[in-house]
Amino acid sequence: MSMRVSGNNSYNYENMYQMMRTLQASQTARASRMNQGQAVAPINRVPRVSSGSNAVQYSDTLKYVQAYGKGMADVKLSASRLQSGNRSGVFAGVSMSSSDDSVAKVDQAFRPRQGTDIGVEVQSLAQAQQNRSQAVASGEKASADSSMDFEVAAANGRKLRVNVSNTTAEGAQKTNEQMLEEAAQQINSSRGLGVQASVVKEDGKVSLVMNSEKTGKSNGFAVQGNMGAAAGAETAAVQGQNAQYTVTQNGRSTNRESESNQISLDYGRIEATLTGTGSAQVKAGTDTDEVVSAVKDLVDSYNNATDLLKSNSGRGRGTQLQYESFRRDIADEKTLKAVGLSYDKSGRLQMDETALRKALQDDFEGTKEILGGQHGIADRVTQRADTATAASSGSLVDQDISMRTDRSQESVFSSFRYLANFAGSGPYSLGNYYTVGLMLNTLV
C-alpha cells in the first residue's frame, strides 16, 4: 500500500513513516525472541510519583489547579444570575408584589404575566360577628338568678343549648368566672357549630365573648334565652360583614364584595389578602430578595476567587496576572456605592444590604442596568472569569514546575505540557494526528 502526502511537511511525514517501519522491524524481532524464550526488557513508561516530597508538591499543585477551575466556575455562575440577558436570571423572573401590604398583601401568584398592574381600593374589610356579655366581678359569688339557659343558633342550621347552674352538685355557690368558663366550654365542645367562645378578664371583671369562626354576613349566629351571668351576650357587639373593594385593571374598574378577606385577582392568577382600608397597586416585578441573594453570592464567590489567587500568586506568572486582574476595581467608587457595593480596607468587596434594597426600590431600572446591563458589574466580572478560565494551566503553575529537580517528576509535568501544546495548536496538529493514524494502519 502506498500513501501520498502533499504540502510542505511531506519530508517530515516520510521520515516518520520510515521510523514506523523501523519500529515494526524491531517489534518483529522482539516477538521472535519471545518465541525463542529470550527475556525481553520491559518498555519504559512515564514514571509515576508515588512518595516523597515531590509527590506532596505535585499533589498540592494539582489541588490548586482544581480549586482554580472551580473558583472561576463559581464566579461565572454567580455573575450569570445577575445578567439581564439571562432568561433564567433573577431579572428575568416575574413576581407579584403590593405597593402597600397594610392594604393588600400578595400571598401567591400562578403564572404571573409581565406588565400586570392592578389597582385595589378597599372600602371595608370582612368581619366576623362578635357577641359580648356585660362584665361582672370574676371572684364574686353568682347571684341567685345568674343561672344560664340559652340557645345558640348558627347560620349553617346547627343549634346548641347552653345550660349552666349557679351552684355545684354539692350545692356550693359558683363564682361568676366559673359560670362563664362552663358556658364557654359547652360552646367550644360543639363541633360544626361555627361559633367559638372565650372568657375575657380585664381589671378583675370577666365577660363571655362569642365569635363566628368565619367572616361575612352569611356566617353569623343568633342567641336567645335566659342569659343569667352572661347578660348582654344575646346582642351582637360587632355585626358580621363582607369586604367591599374596587379592582381596576386595564383601565376598567369593578366593585366587588367578598365574605372573606382572601381574594383572587387577574382571573385567579393572584391570591391576595385584604389587610386594611385604602389603596394599593399590585404589580408584576422582580423579586427583590432574589436580587439581594444573587449579589451576595457574587460578592462571596469573587472574594473567594481573589483570595485563592492571592495566596497562590507565587506558583506561576499566570496566577499572578489573574490576581492583578481580579484585585482591580470592578467599577468606580460612585457606581459601586449606587448599588450598595464598596471595597473594605483589605480590598475585598462588601455589600450593604440596606443600601441595595433602597436602590432597588428608588430606581429599579437604573440599579438593574448597573448590576446586570451590558458592561455592567456582572458583565465585567464574567469577562474576568472568562479570561482566567482561558489561561494556560501551565502558566498558572510554571514556578512550581521549574522548581522540580527530580527528573521523574519533571517528566510528568512535561507530558502535560506536550498535551496542552498539542491541544492548543489547532488543525495543524489534527492533520498530523490523522496522518500518523494512516501510517499505523499501513503497518498492521
C-alpha positions in Angstrom: 0.0 0.0 0.0 1.3 3.5 -0.9 0.4 6.9 0.6 0.9 10.3 -0.9 1.3 13.3 1.4 1.1 16.8 -0.1 2.2 20.1 1.4 5.4 21.5 3.0 5.6 18.7 5.6 5.9 15.8 3.2 9.6 15.3 4.1 8.7 15.0 7.8 5.9 12.6 7.1 8.3 10.4 5.0 10.8 10.4 7.9 8.0 9.5 10.3 6.9 6.7 8.0 10.5 5.3 7.9 10.5 5.4 11.7 7.3 3.4 11.8 8.8 0.9 9.5 11.9 0.6 11.7 9.7 0.2 14.8 7.8 -2.5 13.0 11.0 -4.4 12.3 12.2 -4.1 15.9 8.8 -5.3 17.1 9.0 -8.3 14.8 12.5 -9.1 16.2 11.2 -8.7 19.7 8.3 -11.2 19.0 10.8 -13.6 17.5 13.0 -13.5 20.7 9.9 -14.1 22.9 9.0 -17.2 20.9 12.6 -18.4 21.4 12.3 -17.9 25.2 14.6 -14.9 25.4 14.0 -12.3 28.1 12.7 -9.0 26.9 13.3 -5.8 28.7 10.1 -4.0 29.6 9.2 -0.8 27.8 9.9 2.2 30.0 6.8 4.3 30.8 6.5 7.8 32.2 7.4 7.3 35.9 4.6 7.9 38.5 5.5 9.9 41.5 4.1 8.0 44.5 6.1 9.1 47.5 8.4 11.7 48.9 8.4 15.5 48.9 8.0 15.6 45.2 4.8 13.6 45.4 3.5 16.0 48.0 4.4 19.0 45.9 2.8 17.5 42.8 -0.5 16.7 44.7 -0.6 20.3 46.1 -0.1 21.8 42.7 -2.9 19.6 41.2 -5.3 20.6 44.0 -4.6 24.2 43.4 -5.4 23.9 39.7 -8.6 22.1 40.5 -9.6 24.8 43.1 -8.7 27.4 40.5 -11.1 25.9 37.9 -13.9 25.5 40.5 -13.4 29.1 41.8 -13.7 30.6 38.3 -16.8 28.5 37.5 -18.4 29.7 40.7 -17.7 33.3 39.8 -19.2 32.9 36.3 -22.3 31.2 37.6 -23.0 33.8 40.2 -22.4 36.6 37.7 -24.7 35.0 35.1 -27.6 35.1 37.6 -27.4 38.9 37.5 -27.0 39.4 33.8 -30.3 40.9 32.4 -30.0 38.9 29.2 -30.1 35.6 31.1 -33.6 34.1 30.8 -33.1 32.1 34.0 -31.5 35.0 35.9 -33.0 37.0 38.7 -34.1 39.8 36.5 -36.0 37.5 34.1 -38.4 36.1 36.7 -41.8 37.7 37.3 -43.3 38.0 40.7 -46.2 39.9 42.1 -46.0 42.4 44.9 -48.2 45.1 46.6 -47.2 48.7 46.9 -48.8 48.7 50.4 -49.0 45.5 52.4 -51.2 47.2 55.0 -54.0 47.4 52.4 -53.5 44.3 50.3 -50.8 41.6 50.6 -50.0 39.2 47.8 -49.9 35.6 49.0 -49.3 33.6 45.8 -49.1 34.1 42.1 -49.7 31.5 39.5 -48.1 32.1 36.0 -47.9 35.8 36.6 -47.7 37.9 33.4 -45.1 40.6 32.8 -46.7 44.1 32.9 -49.6 43.2 35.1 -50.7 46.2 37.1 -53.9 46.1 39.2 -55.3 48.8 41.5 -57.1 47.7 44.7 -59.1 50.1 46.7 -60.6 48.7 49.9 -63.7 50.4 51.4 -64.2 47.8 54.3 -62.8 44.5 55.5 -64.8 41.4 56.0 -65.6 40.9 59.7 -66.8 38.1 61.9 -69.8 38.6 64.2 -69.0 39.0 67.8 -71.3 38.9 70.9 -70.1 40.1 74.3 -71.7 39.9 77.7 -71.6 42.6 80.3 -68.6 42.5 82.6 -69.1 41.0 86.1 -66.8 40.6 89.1 -64.8 37.5 88.5 -64.4 36.3 92.1 -67.9 37.2 93.4 -70.4 34.5 94.1 -73.0 34.2 91.4 -76.4 35.6 92.3 -79.5 33.5 92.7 -80.8 34.5 89.3 -77.5 34.0 87.4 -78.1 30.5 86.1 -77.9 30.3 82.3 -80.2 28.6 79.9 -79.9 29.9 76.3 -79.7 28.7 72.7 -77.0 29.5 70.1 -78.3 29.1 66.5 -75.7 29.2 63.8 -76.3 30.3 60.2 -75.5 26.8 59.0 -78.6 25.5 60.7 -76.8 23.9 63.7 -78.1 24.8 67.3 -76.7 24.4 70.8 -78.4 24.6 74.1 -76.2 26.1 76.9 -77.2 25.2 80.4 -75.2 26.3 83.5 -76.4 26.2 87.1 -75.2 28.8 89.6 -74.5 26.0 92.2 -72.3 23.0 92.1 -73.6 19.4 92.5 -72.9 19.7 96.3 -74.9 22.9 96.5 -72.0 25.3 96.8 -72.4 28.7 95.1 -70.2 29.2 92.0 -68.3 32.3 91.1 -69.2 34.4 88.1 -65.9 33.4 86.4 -66.7 29.7 87.0 -70.1 30.0 85.4 -68.8 31.8 82.3 -66.0 29.3 81.9 -68.5 26.4 81.9 -70.6 28.2 79.3 -67.6 28.7 77.0 -66.6 25.1 77.4 -70.0 23.8 76.3 -70.0 26.1 73.2 -66.4 25.1 72.2 -67.2 21.4 72.6 -69.9 21.5 70.0 -68.3 20.6 66.7 -69.6 22.2 63.5 -71.4 25.0 65.2 -69.2 27.6 63.7 -69.0 29.6 66.9 -66.1 29.9 69.3 -66.3 31.3 72.9 -63.8 32.6 75.4 -63.8 34.4 78.7 -62.0 37.7 78.7 -60.7 39.1 82.0 -60.0 42.8 82.5 -59.5 44.7 85.7 -60.9 41.9 87.8 -64.0 41.6 85.8 -64.9 38.9 83.2 -67.1 38.7 80.1 -68.3 35.9 77.8 -67.2 36.6 74.2 -68.7 34.6 71.3 -67.2 34.9 67.7 -68.3 33.3 64.5 -65.5 31.2 63.0 -65.9 32.8 59.6 -66.2 36.3 58.4 -69.1 37.6 56.3 -72.8 38.4 56.7 -74.0 34.8 56.0 -71.8 33.3 58.7 -73.5 35.0 61.7 -75.4 33.4 64.6 -78.3 34.2 67.0 -78.5 33.9 70.8 -81.7 33.8 72.8 -83.0 32.6 76.2 -82.1 33.1 79.8 -78.6 34.7 79.8 -78.1 34.9 83.6 -74.5 35.8 84.3 -73.9 36.2 80.5 -76.5 39.0 80.2 -75.8 41.1 77.1 -74.3 38.3 75.1 -77.6 37.9 73.2 -76.9 41.1 71.2 -74.1 41.4 68.6 -71.4 43.8 69.5 -69.9 43.6 66.0 -72.0 42.6 63.1 -70.6 40.2 60.5 -70.0 41.9 57.2 -68.5 41.3 53.8 -65.4 43.0 52.4 -66.1 45.8 49.9 -63.4 46.7 47.4 -62.8 48.0 43.9 -60.4 46.4 41.4 -59.0 48.5 38.5 -57.3 46.6 35.7 -56.6 47.6 32.1 -58.5 50.9 32.7 -61.6 49.2 33.9 -62.9 49.4 37.5 -65.2 46.8 39.1 -66.8 46.9 42.5 -66.6 43.6 44.4 -67.8 42.0 47.6 -66.3 39.1 49.5 -67.3 37.2 52.6 -63.6 36.6 53.2 -60.6 38.9 53.1 -58.8 36.3 51.0 -59.5 37.3 47.4 -58.4 36.4 43.8 -57.2 38.8 41.2 -56.3 38.6 37.5 -58.7 35.8 36.8 -57.4 33.6 39.6 -53.7 34.1 38.8 -53.1 36.0 42.0 -54.2 35.2 45.6 -54.2 38.2 48.0 -55.3 39.1 51.5 -57.1 42.4 52.2 -55.5 43.8 55.4 -56.9 47.3 55.7 -58.8 50.1 54.1 -57.1 52.3 51.5 -55.5 51.9 48.0 -52.6 49.7 46.8 -51.1 48.7 43.4 -50.4 45.0 42.7 -47.7 44.8 40.1 -45.5 42.3 38.3 -41.9 42.8 39.0 -38.6 41.2 40.1 -38.3 39.5 43.5 -36.0 41.9 45.5 -35.0 39.1 47.8 -33.7 37.1 44.9 -31.6 40.0 43.6 -30.1 40.7 47.0 -29.2 37.0 47.4 -27.6 36.9 43.9 -25.5 40.0 44.6 -24.4 38.4 47.9 -23.4 35.2 46.1 -21.4 37.3 43.5 -19.5 39.1 46.2 -18.7 35.9 48.1 -17.5 34.0 45.0 -15.5 36.9 43.7 -13.8 37.4 47.1 -13.1 33.7 47.4 -11.5 33.6 43.9 -9.4 36.7 44.7 -8.2 35.2 47.9 -7.3 31.9 46.2 -5.2 33.8 43.5 -3.5 36.0 46.2 -2.5 33.0 48.3 -1.1 31.1 45.3 0.4 34.0 43.2 3.9 32.6 43.7 3.0 29.4 41.8 3.2 30.9 38.4 3.2 34.0 36.3 -0.3 33.2 35.0 -1.7 33.1 38.6 0.0 36.4 39.3 -1.5 38.0 36.2 -5.0 36.8 37.1 -4.6 38.1 40.7 -3.7 41.5 39.4 -6.8 41.4 37.2 -9.1 40.4 40.0 -7.9 42.9 42.5 -8.5 45.9 40.2 -11.8 47.7 40.9 -14.8 46.4 39.1 -16.2 49.9 38.8 -15.6 53.3 40.2 -16.5 54.1 43.7 -19.5 56.1 42.9 -21.0 53.4 40.7 -20.5 50.7 43.3 -22.0 52.9 46.0 -25.1 53.4 43.9 -25.9 49.7 44.3 -24.7 49.2 47.8 -21.2 47.9 47.0 -17.8 49.0 48.1 -14.3 47.8 49.0 -13.1 47.4 52.5 -9.6 48.4 53.7 -8.2 45.0 52.7 -9.5 45.3 49.2 -12.4 42.9 49.5 -15.8 43.5 48.0 -18.6 44.1 50.6 -22.4 44.6 50.2 -24.6 46.9 52.2 -28.0 45.1 52.0 -30.0 48.1 53.3 -28.5 50.4 50.6 -29.0 47.8 47.9 -32.7 47.3 48.8 -33.2 51.1 48.8 -31.6 51.4 45.4 -33.9 48.7 44.0 -36.9 50.5 45.5 -35.9 54.0 44.5 -34.6 53.3 41.0 -35.1 49.7 40.0 -34.2 50.1 36.3 -31.1 52.1 37.0 -29.9 49.6 39.6 -30.7 46.7 37.2 -28.6 48.4 34.5 -25.6 48.9 36.8 -25.7 45.3 38.1 -26.8 43.3 35.0 -26.8 45.5 32.0 -24.3 45.5 29.1 -20.9 46.4 30.5 -22.4 46.3 34.0 -20.8 44.8 37.1 -21.9 41.2 36.3 -20.7 41.5 32.7 -17.3 42.8 33.8 -16.9 40.0 36.4 -17.8 37.4 33.7 -15.2 38.8 31.4 -12.5 38.5 34.0 -13.6 34.9 34.9 -13.6 34.0 31.2 -10.1 35.3 30.7 -8.9 33.4 33.8 -10.6 30.2 32.6 -8.8 30.5 29.2 -5.4 30.9 30.9 -2.9 28.1 30.3 -2.7 25.7 33.2 1.0 25.5 32.7 1.4 29.3 33.1 -0.6 29.1 36.4 2.0 26.8 38.0 5.1 27.4 35.9 7.1 28.3 39.0 6.0 25.0 40.6 7.2 23.1 37.5 10.5 24.9 37.3 11.3 24.0 40.9 11.0 20.3 40.2 14.6 18.9 40.4 13.6 15.3 40.1 13.6 14.1 36.5 10.8 11.7 37.0 8.7 14.5 38.5 9.6 16.7 35.6 8.6 14.1 33.1 5.1 14.1 34.5 4.7 17.8 34.1 6.4 17.6 30.6 3.8 15.2 29.4 1.1 17.6 30.4 2.8 20.4 28.6 3.1 18.4 25.4 -0.5 17.5 25.6 -1.5 21.1 26.2 0.6 22.3 23.2 -0.9 19.6 21.0 -4.5 20.6 22.1 -3.8 24.3 21.6 -2.2 24.1 18.1 -5.4 23.5 16.2 -6.0 22.0 12.8 -2.2 21.5 12.1 -1.9 19.0 15.0 -5.1 17.3 13.9 -3.7 16.8 10.5 -0.6 15.2 12.0 -2.7 13.1 14.2 -4.7 11.6 11.3 -1.6 11.2 9.2 0.1 9.2 11.9 -3.1 7.1 12.2 -3.0 6.3 8.5 0.7 5.3 8.8 -0.1 3.0 11.7 -2.8 1.4 9.6 -0.2 0.6 6.9 1.8 -1.3 9.4 -1.0 -3.6 10.5 
